Amino acid sequence: FSPMSILHVQMKANSSWRMKLPPSYDTGIIYMRTGSAFLPSESSNDKYEIESHYTANLSPYGENLDVEAGTDGADFMLLVGQNLREPFQAQGSMVMNTAEEINVAYNDYSLGKMGIPWDHKNSDTEWRDHIKNSPSIYRQK
């Protein structure tokens, strides 16, 4: 385990949001569920747009994360924290430490042990019902 934050952020159209990042947070991602948002660019005064259903990888850059919602608002998942500095392998949607672990994870996925995939167009209520009816065996208590 390492220091981390997992947030579901909902922003109104054209609004701004700031999160002060602890010094140990040196990695993160934003997954834009709906709407769009803009992040400052590291190398210029330009802004980087994240559109619906896209993921942006974050790199260490200052003490704050500044997000500006687009004209249709923004609804995103933010995962930030301290880099684990462990070896990793990635294949498709799986990220593990070794290729063997990826094979096990894909097998578990195909057997439904990670829950059953859902339609990304589901409402929050439909998604909650789906998760309740198709739970992951990996859920921590």
N, C-alpha and C positions, 0 to 999 in steps of 0.2 A: 504494500500500500504506500501511496505517496500523496502529498498535498494536491488537492484538485477541487474544481468546482464544476458542477453540471447544472446549467440553467436553461429554463424555457423562457424566452423573452418575447413579449408581444409589444409592438410599437405602433402607434398611430401614424397615419400618413405624414411624411415630411418632419417627423419628430427626431430628436437626438437622444442618445443614451450613452452613458459613460460608466465603465467599471474600472475601479482602481485595482490593479493587479499586484499581488504580493511579489516580492523580488524573486522568490523561488519558482514562479510560474514562467516557464520558458518554452512552452509548446501548447498548441490548441487547434481546434477546428470549429467552424461555424457551419451548421447545416440549415439552409433556408427552407423552411416548410412551405410558407406561402409569402407572397409579396416579394420585396427586394430591399436591399440595403447597400450602403456604400461605406467602405473603410478607407482611411487615408493610405496613400501609397508610401512606401519607405523611401523611394528614390526621387520623388518629385511632389509637386503640389496637386497632382492628379488624384482622383479617387478611384478605387477598385470596386466594381459593382458585383454583388452576389445576387443571382436570380433564383427564383423558385426552383426547388429540387436540386440545387447545386451545393457543393461543399467547398469551403475555402480553408486552406491550411494556413495557420497563423504562425508567425515566427516572432522571436523576441524583438520588441520595438517599443521602448519607453515604458512608463509606469502605468499608463491608462490604455484601455481599449475604447475607442470612440466609434460609435456606429450611428449612421444617419439613415433613417427609413426612407424608402422611395415613395412615390406618389400613391401607391396602393398599400402602404404600411409594410410591416415586416413581422414575421412570426418565425423564430428560429431557435434551434438548440445550440447552446454554446458549451463546449467541453474544453476547459483549460486546466493546466496543472504543471507539475514538475516532471520533466522528462525522466523516464525510468532508466535510460542508458543501458538497455538490454539489447541483445541481438534480436532481430525480428525478420520474419518472412511474411510476404503478402502475396495473396493469390485471389483475384476476384474480390469478393466482399470479406474475405477472412484475413485476419492479421494475427499471427502467433509468433512464438519464438523460433520454431523449427518447421521444416517442410513436413515432418512426420505429424506434428501437432495440427497442421492445416488439414492433412488427410483425415485425422480423427474428427476434427471440427466439421468438415464437409459430410462425413458419415453421420455424425450426430444431427446435423442439419437435415439431411435426407430422411432420417428416422423421425423427425419432428420433435427432437429433444430440446430444440431452442425455440419452440413455439411454431406456429404456422404463419407464413407470410400473410400480410394484409394489403389491401388496396390503398395506395397512398392518397386516394381521393376520399377515404373514409372521414366522417366527422369525428370529433373527439369522443363523442358518446359511442359511435360505432366501433372506434378503435379500442376503447376501454372494454366494451362487451366482447370483442374478439380476443383480447388478451386474457380476459377472465375465463373464456371458454377454451382457450388454447395456450395454457401457461408453459413457460420454459421450466425444465427441470433444474436449471442453473440458478434460479431465483434465490438471492441471499435473504436470510431471515433476520 
